[in-house]
Each structure stands twice: as structure tokens, then as C-alpha cells.
Amino acid sequence: MADFLTNPWVVIVIVISVMIGNLSALKYVINMRSKAMKKAIEAQKKKKEQGKDDWDDDWDKDDWKK
């Protein structure tokens, strides 16, 4: 059994399998983050189209002029 596990071909297959698994997990995480970023960017664009910014909800624009 030890001879089989130390066979270079078996070691190469195991290493490649781990690398492919890590790359697929990384791809999954990147896709999750990019979808969240796209949603945030779209929401920000909608606010700009409506003429609102992030500070509109906090106070009235005319309050600072008083």
C-alpha cells in the first residue's frame, strides 16, 4: 500500500485534484462577490438617476443653509 501512495503518478494526480478543487472554490467565491458588487452598483446607479445620493435620507438639503 505504501508503494502505491508514493508512486509519482498517484502523487501527481492527488496534487492536481487538490489544485483543481481550490481553483473551483476560488471561482465560486469570486462569482458570489461579483454578483453582490453588481447589485450594489446597480442600486447606486438607480439612486443617481432619481437624483438622490447617500445623504438625502439623513437631512433635508436646506437645513445647512440656515
C-alpha positions as CSV (number, residue, x, y, z in Angstrom):
1,M,0.0,0.0,0.0
2,A,2.8,2.4,0.8
3,D,4.4,1.7,-2.6
4,F,1.1,2.7,-4.3
5,L,0.8,6.0,-2.4
6,T,4.4,7.0,-3.1
7,N,4.1,6.3,-6.8
8,P,4.8,9.6,-8.6
9,W,1.8,9.3,-10.8
10,V,-0.5,8.9,-7.8
11,V,1.1,11.9,-6.1
12,I,0.7,14.0,-9.3
13,V,-3.0,13.0,-9.6
14,I,-3.6,14.0,-5.9
15,V,-1.8,17.3,-6.3
16,I,-3.7,18.2,-9.5
17,S,-7.0,17.2,-7.9
18,V,-6.4,19.5,-4.9
19,M,-5.3,22.4,-7.2
20,I,-8.5,22.0,-9.3
21,G,-10.6,21.9,-6.2
22,N,-9.0,25.0,-4.8
23,L,-9.4,26.9,-8.1
24,S,-13.1,25.9,-8.4
25,A,-13.7,27.1,-4.9
26,L,-12.0,30.4,-5.6
27,K,-14.0,30.8,-8.8
28,Y,-17.2,30.3,-6.8
29,V,-16.2,32.9,-4.2
30,I,-15.3,35.4,-6.9
31,N,-18.6,34.9,-8.6
32,M,-20.5,35.4,-5.4
33,R,-18.6,38.7,-4.7
34,S,-19.0,40.0,-8.3
35,K,-22.8,39.4,-8.2
36,A,-23.0,41.3,-4.9
37,M,-20.9,44.2,-6.3
38,K,-23.1,44.3,-9.5
39,K,-26.2,44.6,-7.4
40,A,-24.7,47.4,-5.3
41,I,-23.5,49.3,-8.4
42,E,-27.0,49.0,-10.0
43,A,-28.6,50.3,-6.8
44,Q,-26.2,53.2,-6.7
45,K,-27.0,54.0,-10.4
46,K,-30.7,54.0,-9.7
47,K,-30.2,56.4,-6.8
48,K,-28.2,58.7,-9.1
49,E,-30.9,58.5,-11.8
50,Q,-33.5,59.5,-9.3
51,G,-31.4,62.4,-8.2
52,K,-30.7,61.1,-4.8
53,D,-27.4,60.4,-3.1
54,D,-26.5,58.7,0.1
55,W,-27.0,61.8,2.3
56,D,-30.5,62.6,1.1
57,D,-32.1,60.3,3.8
58,D,-30.2,61.9,6.7
59,W,-31.3,65.5,6.5
60,D,-33.0,68.0,4.3
61,K,-30.8,69.8,1.9
62,D,-32.0,73.2,3.0
63,D,-31.0,72.6,6.7
64,W,-27.4,73.5,6.2
65,K,-28.3,76.9,4.7
66,K,-29.9,78.2,7.9
